[in-house]
Amino acid sequence: MRVLLVNMPWSPIDVPSLALGILKRSATENRPGTTAEVYHANLEYTDWITERTGFGKDDYEYYALSSYFLGCGDWVFSSALYDDPEWRAEEFTAALRGKLSASRMRMSHELHRLAPEFVARTAREIVARKPDVVGFCSTFQQNTAALAAAGHVKRLAPHITTVLGGANCDAEQGHAAHRNFPFVDYVVRGEGETAFPRLLGVLKGSGSPRAIPGLCWRDDEGTSVANPMATSPLPPAAIVSPDYSGYFERLAASAARHWVEPKLVVEGARGCWWGEKHHCTFCGLNGTFMEFRSKTPERFYDEITELARRHRVLDMYVVDNILDMGYVRTVLPRIVDSGYDLRLHIEIKANMRRDQLQTLADAGMIYVQPGIESLNSRVLDLMDKGVSGCQNVRMLRDGAETGLAVSWNYLHGFPHERDEDYDPVIAQLPALEHLMPPVDLSARIAIERFSPYFNRPELGYDRLRPDVHYRFTYDLPESELYDLAYVFEAPDRGIGAETAERLNEAIKAWHEAYASSRLTHTDLGDRIVLVSRRRAFDWRTRELTGPVELAAFRLLDQPHHPAALARKIAEQLGAGAGGGEDAPVDEAVVRALLERWLEWGLVFTDAGQYVQVAPAAVNEDLLRLEFMRRTAAAPEPADAEEPGTRPAVPVP
């Protein structure tokens, strides 16, 4: 049996598809006599479209990721899905007027008109390879491109079996795709390592489709049947290692080779150990399986080093939703000792200790996504994040000190949040301008399928509707769109436009000031030297020399309430030590000191706690090189998108 796995736009071009790499290996290893290859249609598209338009790297990134919540990437290929180069062009323009720049609007319409030609070409290429089965991955903004290609393949060669799978096919979404698009023969819902090889067996005459959990298929009358989803996730031993053969060779022959540095995608765990206990209210990333399971340290280490050896690539995305903390003691020290100069990107919890962050940095994890989302403890409690505002600021400070680039988003719009939750944060942001700013302006949260906000109306959202971009993309009734959609419209909750605007003005100023701002400390034992270069503070150097100052600053490496801080200082120095020879160290003395340090921009305060914000002087200015390079290379266009209309999305 010949299997062709197709990776349509808008899959990222700088990494191979983890999902298709896993399916390629699982098909060939579990079904004797089966051959499988991946057709990199995303790279084919890059070469094809750059010959016809002024399309470039930033354009691809926009349609692949940045515009996810606007649906631009899916709308581009809706014209191919419905064989109409002008498919709902007026509706798209009306819905996104004011949210897209004039140049982005023109580019979207041009790509939309050209999409049918590319998809027809792709279908011919697929059929020419004479596969028995064609599997399409649909994750993020791949859905219309994958469906359109499946439809064209079926028209050209009805005997070819078409299969759809991926994150856009979980639970109700997969059944909706299957019953509404009859040219898709099967939809694999959930984890595909075992389901896909079993489906190949059914196609060879072994077994029944009824026996495969989650599979969508058609009975003798042509009615769509959705098998019940699996009741438990795959154990970690069953998670297959990917086969990326072919990707790097194809990238080397593509115009995209000049745009990106290729990276590997590795997977140590699935699910979220935090979400098992406290599901963040806005997060739908884990779909139907939240249960955390991770590969053994030996296996994960071997996979990382084997992939590096085989492909001679040292940049890697670790796609785990959250780091297995056991890896800090097991896998990472082995990576440090391995001699491989790896550069890893991973998601972590924001309350990791500095020594743990240092281990990450030593192992090459230069880019972390700690899920900060807010700097206010009350709002973080509404999210069920399990961290405080001061802990998140400490994460930014320690990231700078340990050499980690911290990628994070600022979100707002949570039910029951108040304007006064944001006022003290906005006032203190100038003191943080030496630390890594959020990747974009603050964005109002979107309601995602599988999140508590979607599943539990009592949390503040009811009468949800599929987001408007599904309505100008698909020709389906709203009841079907509801099952197909991942993002939903809901009434605005939380803060109003005025507070959101003030927050974004402060974040914009942070972005502008970051590259030239500095605050560091050097602890010399008998004194601590502070060096500052921040626009809101006129001092450049200060020294802390008093016993109370020194003790307080060192203790504020961790967040403290004033009372606890005063007690610990007194314990360290002796009950009578203080500002004068006999003055006691009491809470009043400490509060006066903290107020002075707030004026200096030396501490951040939230929910009654304080934390110092000056990283140790360890040349962390070098971390700004990548930020400055990006800023210099991509100046803001004169007709840029409206602020706040391009919310960041999680790393897939």
Secondary structure, DSSP 8 states (H G I E B T S, - for coil): -EEEEE--TTS-SSS--HHHHHHHHHHHHHSTT-EEEEE-HHHHHHHHHHTTS---HHHHHIIIIITGGGTHHHHHHHHHHTT-TTTTHHHHHHHHBTTB-HHHHHHHHHHHHHHHHHHHHHHHHHHHT--SEEEEE--STTHHHHHHHHHHHHHH-TTSEEEEESGGGSTHHHHHHHHH-TT--EEE-S-HHHHHHHHHHHHTT-S-GGGSTT-EEE-TT--EEE----SS---GGG------TTHHHHHHTSGGGGT----EEE-SEES-HHHHHS--TT--TTTT----EE--HHHHHHHHHHHHHHHT--EEEE--SS--GGGGTTHHHHHHHH----EEEEE--TT--HHHHHHHHHTT--EEE---B-S-HHHHHHHT-S--HHHHHHHHHHHHHHT-EE---BEE--TT--HHHHHHHHHHGGGGTTS---SSS-EE--EETTSHHHH-GGGS--S-EE-HHHHTT--S-HHHHHHH-SEEE----SS-HHHHHHHHHHHHHHHHHHTT-EEEEEE-SS-EEEEEEBTTB---EEEE-SHHHHHHHHHTTS-B-HHHHHHHHHHHH-TT-SSSSS----HHHHHHHHHHHHHHT-EEEETTEEEE---BSS-GGGGHHHHHHHHHHS---TT---TTSS------
